[in-house]
């Protein structure tokens, strides 16, 4: 298996234990970000396939911002990536991504994957679709942020937070729910 063709599970998503596929994408802040910006510099990396228009992404946005703020000083990196076809979905254009990140004060990079190659490499299906990697950039969790996308006050299982905590505790093999079903709008392929 070459790095340009990452191993996929039967569901078409990146397999557990596999290294995060490389990326080099423009951020809304005017600089490019790559996996090398995080490799060796973080204890964990959260990669979220995201967009502006999906109501499910909008419903999780404040939760992601809170987690990003909570963990940025604990060695956890967060990256949001929008891969939607902006011609058919203009709300997801790079200019609108910039506006959203500024309006909401994103504490993490928001990256544009115009050619959709990164979303394909990860096997992302929906927005939001979360992938959590340990410090060695090995996949440890994928799926949803928690068990109640509609109502943050009714959440009983904090999948992403629990997985991050397991990695920070040095026990990534004890992640209780490493593979949850992401709930969201399908990625808008070209």
Phi, psi and omega in degrees: 000123179272164180294333180283348178233081183294151178293136180244149174285174179298337178276001177084011179253161181306136181285151177297143180085349178283152178284143178303131174298142179297154172212156173211098190230150177286137176262161181292347179273004175095359178241159177270149178235142177227168178300328180296339176294338185251328183301123180081356183246351180228158175275336179202154178226127177257120176249122182239122171278126198216170172199175181273324193270337186291127180298330179289321176296317179298320180293334181262351185306310182294327177294319178294319178299315179299316179295318178301315178293319182295321188258354184298330179268005179249014175084023179247122177268148176232140176221128172258137181231126175255121181243007184293153176291105184285342176292318180276336182231077186300339177298338182262016178291160181301319178298318179288330173299316179301314181298315182297314181298321179289315180301318185268351180065048181306128179271016183215163178292144174242113191251151182252121179249071187302319182275000174067008183295325181289316177301320177295317181297325180276341184078026181297140183246322188223172170241123359274143174232118189256137174232128179243127181244148175279185182297338176271007180065032175264136181293126180240338180209145172210146177140231186260162178289322181199190186265008179213087183295329185283328188220101181298335180284345181257008181294132176249332181237120181260077188306307184294312180302314181297320179293319177299314181299322178296319178294315180296332178278356180080019182234055182297337178286352180258015176296119187295318183233079185286343185223094179253164181278119176288139180247126180175188177276144178299147174297138184269092183286152178281000000 
